[in-house]
Amino acid sequence: MTDTVTAEFRSAGDGGLQVPPVDLLRDASLFLDFDGTLVEIAHRPDGVLVDARLRALVSRLVQDMNGRVAIVSGRPIAAIAGYLGEGVAISGSHGLEMRWPDGRERAPERPATLDMVLARLREFADDREGLLVEEKPLGVGLHYRGAESLEAEARELVGRLADETGLTVQSGKKVLELRLAGAHKGEAIRHFLEGPPFAGFRPVFIGDDVTDEDGFAAVAHIGGAGILVGDARPTDARYRLAGVGSTLDWLEAACAAL
Ligand SMILES: O=P(O)(O)OC[C@H]1O[C@H](O[C@H]2O[C@H](CO)[C@@H](O)[C@H](O)[C@H]2O)[C@H](O)[C@@H](O)[C@@H]1O
């Protein structure tokens, strides 16, 4: 642990939410968001850094929690598996895709309207510097981190495309996504909890973004606990950690306390 990260870890218990107790993962099923929770937010989606420490931590959690660990991300399963390997269960695309620990997978068909939406967003971004279009199997992301003044214009277009296609708008950190409706992170967590190895264990979900609130609400409803990563805000999470560094420190400590 570095001094800086340890200081951040210790100072997180303000804003009404405390740092989670280190024994929280005992008899728990653990669900982890990816961007902003396990890796720092980067300027571009392909700019995130996944190092040996994170890969080792995820492997150790999977092993020591007898497989009761899943990544629950807005990214596609293939992207998460590319970063963290195949040894962990994954829900991708904001709950639309599911991959269980035994390798079973479930995902809906890609909607035909996505190709048209992709083309319209690319055309929009090509004319405006700083915007970036992310193609995903069940959605399209329009990132405005490099052009924040264009947010309102981007929102207007994305809203119009949602009305035209019936796709749903998913807002995130400096991103607007159009994606197939009908799932969210809370539902993905409930699906995992229906069967082995997750069923019967208290759910803990760690996330940072507004898209993670569905997960916090779901675990709270089932008697588990959410952990918000980052600044305090109105939330259904019960605990808070200050940032990615303190989250990795806490996970290592919690794993050692199993
Ligand atoms: O549910 P998550 O695992 O948190 O994924 C949410 C979205 O994360 C990615 O976008 C965000 O992270 C990027 C890299 O740090 C950043 O550049 C971007 O501004 C953020 O919105 C990813 O690109 C999306 O597909 C995910 O839905």
The ligand as an SDF file (V2000), in Angstrom:
LIG
                    3D

 27 28  0  0  0  0  0  0  0  0999 V2000
  -20.0460   -0.1170  -16.0730 O   0  0  0  0  0  0  0  0  0  0  0  0
  -18.6100    0.2670  -16.2650 P   0  0  0  0  0  0  0  0  0  0  0  0
  -17.6760   -0.8860  -16.1900 O   0  0  0  0  0  0  0  0  0  0  0  0
  -18.2220    1.3890  -15.3330 O   0  0  0  0  0  0  0  0  0  0  0  0
  -18.5310    0.8390  -17.7610 O   0  0  0  0  0  0  0  0  0  0  0  0
  -19.1870    2.0650  -18.0660 C   0  0  0  0  0  0  0  0  0  0  0  0
  -18.6460    2.6280  -19.3660 C   0  0  0  0  0  0  0  0  0  0  0  0
  -17.2270    2.6950  -19.2110 O   0  0  0  0  0  0  0  0  0  0  0  0
  -16.4530    3.1570  -20.3240 C   0  0  0  0  0  0  0  0  0  0  0  0
  -16.5990    4.5600  -20.4290 O   0  0  0  0  0  0  0  0  0  0  0  0
  -16.1220    5.2620  -19.2920 C   0  0  0  0  0  0  0  0  0  0  0  0
  -14.7310    4.9680  -19.0910 O   0  0  0  0  0  0  0  0  0  0  0  0
  -13.8560    5.4560  -20.1440 C   0  0  0  0  0  0  0  0  0  0  0  0
  -12.4430    5.0000  -19.7930 C   0  0  0  0  0  0  0  0  0  0  0  0
  -12.0870    5.4280  -18.5160 O   0  0  0  0  0  0  0  0  0  0  0  0
  -13.9720    6.9810  -20.2260 C   0  0  0  0  0  0  0  0  0  0  0  0
  -13.1290    7.4750  -21.2550 O   0  0  0  0  0  0  0  0  0  0  0  0
  -15.4260    7.3660  -20.4940 C   0  0  0  0  0  0  0  0  0  0  0  0
  -15.5640    8.7720  -20.4660 O   0  0  0  0  0  0  0  0  0  0  0  0
  -16.3350    6.7510  -19.4280 C   0  0  0  0  0  0  0  0  0  0  0  0
  -17.7170    6.9930  -19.7450 O   0  0  0  0  0  0  0  0  0  0  0  0
  -16.8180    2.4270  -21.5930 C   0  0  0  0  0  0  0  0  0  0  0  0
  -16.2140    3.0640  -22.6830 O   0  0  0  0  0  0  0  0  0  0  0  0
  -18.3260    2.3020  -21.8000 C   0  0  0  0  0  0  0  0  0  0  0  0
  -18.5840    1.3930  -22.8720 O   0  0  0  0  0  0  0  0  0  0  0  0
  -18.9660    1.7170  -20.5380 C   0  0  0  0  0  0  0  0  0  0  0  0
  -20.3820    1.6240  -20.7060 O   0  0  0  0  0  0  0  0  0  0  0  0
  1  2  2  0
  2  3  1  0
  2  4  1  0
  2  5  1  0
  5  6  1  0
  6  7  1  0
  7  8  1  0
  7 26  1  0
  8  9  1  0
  9 10  1  0
  9 22  1  0
 10 11  1  0
 11 12  1  0
 11 20  1  0
 12 13  1  0
 13 14  1  0
 13 16  1  0
 14 15  1  0
 16 17  1  0
 16 18  1  0
 18 19  1  0
 18 20  1  0
 20 21  1  0
 22 23  1  0
 22 24  1  0
 24 25  1  0
 24 26  1  0
 26 27  1  0
M  END
$$$$
